[in-house]
Amino acid sequence: MNFTRLNSYTRAAEQACRLYLWDARQTISLLHLSENATFCVTDPDSGKVQGIMRVSRGGYHSVGEIGAELQWLLRLRSQDGVKTVYPIPNRQGMPMTLAEEGGRRYVCVAFPYLEGSHPELRDTAAACEDFRRTGQIAALLHQDAMEWAQSRKLNRPR
């Protein structure tokens, strides 16, 4: 991961944010930087989080691959045992927003903000229960990926 591209990610996120039904004065702050950059989008007056913006590394995954991921999220919403959020649509009603920055195209997806906490910040018994539940969810995801015949037709990274 090239951390020197953080300014490009930030400008792409700012550009994409303007294409959502948010206050034009929203602020963004970096939450995490790995293969993607993830930003928190906040209303500057109320301090309320409006969403979480994921900016995919330019040229890393195609629009089709990210679209396949979003299709799977939508499918998982209908399954028992796995709760997922679906992206916040942009002004055109689309789940993905493209941003051009520094000659690269970035695919941006905004998600609703969900309250939560890290397992390691709580007591041991609660953390053990959280990790047990995480294991169950991982098993359900793996099973679904293997059983969903439609997934073979999706544009997925190899």
Secondary structure, DSSP 8 states (H G I E B T S, - for coil): --GGGHHHHHHHHHHHHTTSSS-TT-EEEEEEESSEEEEEEE-TTT--EEEEEEEE-TTTS-HHHHHHHHHHHHHHHTSTT---------TTS-S-EEEEETTEEEEEEEE-------GGGS-HHHHHHHHHHHHHHHHHHHHHHHH-GGGGGS----
